[in-house]
Each structure stands twice: as C-alpha cells, then as structure tokens.
Amino acid sequence: MVTLKGVRPIRVRGTGLVTGLQGTGDEAESARKAVQRLLARQNINVNQADVEGENVAVVAVTAEIPPFARPGVATDVRVSSLHDAESLENGTLVRTNLRARTDGPIYAVASGRVLIGGEGAENRFGTTGGIPNGAQIVRSHDTQYLTDMDTVELLLKRPSFSDAANIAKVINSSDTLNPDLEAYLSRLGFDAVTRSIPGPAQALDAGTVIVKIPDSYRQRKVQYVSSVLQTPVDVDVPARVVINRATNTVVITGQVKVSRAAIAHGDLRVLVERPEPREGVPQPPQIVHGPQAEQRLVEMAESLGQTENLQVLLNTLNAMQTRPRDVITIIENLHKAGALHAELVVE
C-alpha cells in the first residue's frame, strides 16, 4: 500500500559496445569511431579505416540500483542498440561505467554476455537484450537513512483519504506500534477499553501518513519501520468496472451498484427493481427477466435512488446465457444512462 519517502531506486545508464557479433553489428561510421576510442583507452592505436564495425554495436546500457544496495551487490542490466545493428545475439558487452547523470559519479560497472529474450524467431527482439546480474554496484546511496530521523513518511501508492485515515488509526491503536499509548491514557484517566486515537501517526493528506518513531524504539528504528510496513490495514476498494473488449472480460471491484433500470437489448428484457416492503420487512433485491419483465416495464415506478448490486444483474444475465459482448454493451449503456454507480474503464 505504501512506500517510504526518500527510499527509491537509482536508475543509471551508460553507453557501451557489444562485441563478437556475426556480421549483425553497426554499419554506421559512428560505430567504427566508438571502437577506435575504446581501443585508444587500452593504448591500442589503429586507423579508423582499419576498423570493421559489423561485428560491433553501440548500445545504451541501463540498470536500476535498489535502495540500500551496497558495493559488491549485482543487479540486472538492459541493453539496447543505438544505431543500425540487426541483432545483438551472442554478443558480449564490454565493461561499461553506469552513472545517474552524465557528469556524476560511477554507481555500477556492467559487462557480460547479452541474452536475447523470447523463444522462436517471431518472438525475438534482436536489438534489445539483457544481462542477468550483469552490473556490479561500486557505490551505495541512502546510507544514512533513519540514522538522524525521528519520523518516517509513508507515501500511499494509491492516494485515498479513507486508506490514509485507516493506516494512522491502526498504528495509533496498536500496543506494539504505539508502546506509549497505555501510559498516555493512564495519565489522562482512560482505561484500555475507552481508547481514543492519540499516537505517533497522523494522516497529512490522501497520500501521506507521517509516523513519529517512539522513544523506546530509538535504537531499534529498523525493527519499528518493519513492523509498521507489515501492519494489516483494511483497504478502501473503489467502485470500478474494468472492461477489456478484446477478451470480453469484465472485472468488478468494490460495491458497484445499479439504480432501478429497465433493459431492452435485442430479444432480451430485464428489469432491475426492489419489491415494496411487506409489513415492515425489507424484501431482497429482484432481477426480473423474460415475459414477466416485459409486462412489468410499463408498471415500473418513476422513483429513483434504489440500487442493487451489479453482481446480481450479471449473474442473471449469465443464467440467461447472454453473450459476453452483449453483457458488455449493457454495462456500457447503464453507465451512459447514469444507472451504473462506479467508474467505468474500457480497454
């Protein structure tokens, strides 16, 4: 649900050479110049005219260094052709320095055999490839994280006022995460049953919860942050319907409601309604279909606001063996009519 503010990977990049290609390398003059410069750094002087470029390709090299990674840790590398190479298959990346910015320090050094992904010629992207664990980290970052910090900020991946409030509430009501709570309430004269929500966590907005590290955890900050991140919290699932027309797939999240509606689609007749209460006892929702619904369409009351669960309607349509594309069309038209109370996403 959350990430820690200040804890992020570093994306590094560099430009290198892939050698050992079987005539599938760059034909551009810039590739021959790059080979000449590489050899010059090795104190090998050759004329550019003597350099054959078809077994060499100039490539962009990228990698992502995880937070808190230390020198000596390996990470994966992505390699992509920059010029007119036909394929990088069976090539080997020459030692390449990777930096976060052009004039910045070197964070990693990459090298190794380039592997082309996919099985079969039709699935291969010959001008891109990867090197598993192909970069050795030589410089770390975020080494002082938590050292001088009294608070940590939790950043919600999906901002939600409800989720932010729930996270703060759970942290503040936990004896483990809020060890000072009992003492605090005792000083105020409260017992454990009548707890309010004083504590170290506060929701700043829909996307941020700030947590103060308790005094008893000053020497165990990592343990406290780990406990915070593993705390179970009820998630506020938004009402959303996602439709993929290519695969005729419908996914429903949250409590998606449908207002009273009459549906006429081809030979299909469906009425969404709730019967009137009998002797003060609420009646279960009803989905009426077939001839009975056709007769009652004209009898449908004009009052709106009564809603039923969309899943009930879908179950009825499936029981009627309605085609998936017809179900999707009905859902889209319900949304256009304002009877579908959810966000609709069509892919």
C-alpha positions, 0 to 999 in steps of 0.5 A, spaced: 500 500 500 505 504 501 512 506 500 517 510 504 519 517 502 526 518 500 527 510 499 527 509 491 531 506 486 537 509 482 536 508 475 543 509 471 545 508 464 551 508 460 553 507 453 557 501 451 559 496 445 557 489 444 562 485 441 563 478 437 557 479 433 556 475 426 556 480 421 549 483 425 553 489 428 553 497 426 554 499 419 554 506 421 561 510 421 559 512 428 560 505 430 567 504 427 569 511 431 566 508 438 571 502 437 577 506 435 576 510 442 575 504 446 581 501 443 585 508 444 583 507 452 587 500 452 593 504 448 591 500 442 592 505 436 589 503 429 586 507 423 579 508 423 579 505 416 582 499 419 576 498 423 570 493 421 564 495 425 559 489 423 561 485 428 560 491 433 554 495 436 553 501 440 548 500 445 545 504 451 546 500 457 541 501 463 540 498 470 536 500 476 540 500 483 535 498 489 535 502 495 540 500 500 544 496 495 551 496 497 558 495 493 559 488 491 551 487 490 549 485 482 543 487 479 540 486 472 542 490 466 538 492 459 541 493 453 539 496 447 542 498 440 543 505 438 544 505 431 543 500 425 545 493 428 540 487 426 541 483 432 545 483 438 545 475 439 551 472 442 554 478 443 558 480 449 558 487 452 564 490 454 565 493 461 561 499 461 561 505 467 553 506 469 552 513 472 545 517 474 547 523 470 552 524 465 557 528 469 556 524 476 559 519 479 560 511 477 554 507 481 555 500 477 560 497 472 556 492 467 559 487 462 557 480 460 554 476 455 547 479 452 541 474 452 536 475 447 529 474 450 523 470 447 523 463 444 522 462 436 524 467 431 517 471 431 518 472 438 525 475 438 527 482 439 534 482 436 536 489 438 534 489 445 537 484 450 539 483 457 544 481 462 542 477 468 546 480 474 550 483 469 552 490 473 556 490 479 554 496 484 561 500 486 557 505 490 551 505 495 546 511 496 541 512 502 546 510 507 544 514 512 537 513 512 533 513 519 540 514 522 538 522 524 530 521 523 525 521 528 519 520 523 518 516 517 513 518 511 509 513 508 507 515 501 500 511 499 501 508 492 494 509 491 492 516 494 485 515 498 483 519 504 479 513 507 486 508 506 490 514 509 485 515 515 485 507 516 493 506 516 494 512 522 488 509 526 491 502 526 498 504 528 495 509 533 491 503 536 496 498 536 500 496 543 506 494 539 506 500 534 504 505 539 508 502 546 506 509 549 499 509 548 497 505 555 501 510 559 498 516 555 491 514 557 493 512 564 495 519 565 489 522 562 484 517 566 482 512 560 482 505 561 484 500 555 477 499 553 475 507 552 481 508 547 481 514 543 486 515 537 492 519 540 499 516 537 505 517 533 501 517 526 497 522 523 494 522 516 497 529 512 493 528 506 490 522 501 497 520 500 501 521 506 501 518 513 507 521 517 509 516 523 513 519 529 518 513 531 517 512 539 522 513 544 523 506 546 524 504 539 530 509 538 535 504 537 531 499 534 528 504 528 529 498 523 525 493 527 519 499 528 519 501 520 518 493 519 513 492 523 509 498 521 510 496 513 507 489 515 501 492 519 494 489 516 490 495 514 483 494 511 483 497 504 478 502 501 476 498 494 473 503 489 467 502 485 470 500 478 468 496 472 474 494 468 472 492 461 477 489 456 473 488 449 478 484 446 477 478 451 470 480 453 472 480 460 469 484 465 472 485 472 468 488 478 471 491 484 468 494 490 460 495 491 458 497 484 451 498 484 445 499 479 439 504 480 432 501 478 433 500 470 429 497 465 433 493 459 431 492 452 437 489 448 435 485 442 430 479 444 432 480 451 428 484 457 430 485 464 428 489 469 432 491 475 427 493 481 426 492 489 419 489 491 415 494 496 416 492 503 411 487 506 409 489 513 415 492 515 420 487 512 425 489 507 424 484 501 431 482 497 433 485 491 429 482 484 432 481 477 426 480 473 427 477 466 423 474 460 415 475 459 414 477 466 419 483 465 416 485 459 409 486 462 412 489 468 416 495 464 410 499 463 408 498 471 415 500 473 415 506 478 418 513 476 422 513 483 429 513 483 435 512 488 434 504 489 440 500 487 442 493 487 448 490 486 451 489 479 453 482 481 446 480 481 444 483 474 450 479 471 449 473 474 442 473 471 444 475 465 449 469 465 443 464 467 440 467 461 446 465 457 447 472 454 453 473 450 459 476 453 459 482 448 452 483 449 453 483 457 458 488 455 454 493 451 449 493 457 454 495 462 456 500 457 449 503 456 447 503 464 453 507 465 451 512 459 444 512 462 447 514 469 444 507 472 451 504 473 454 507 480 462 506 479 467 508 474 467 505 468 474 503 464 474 500 457 480 497 454 
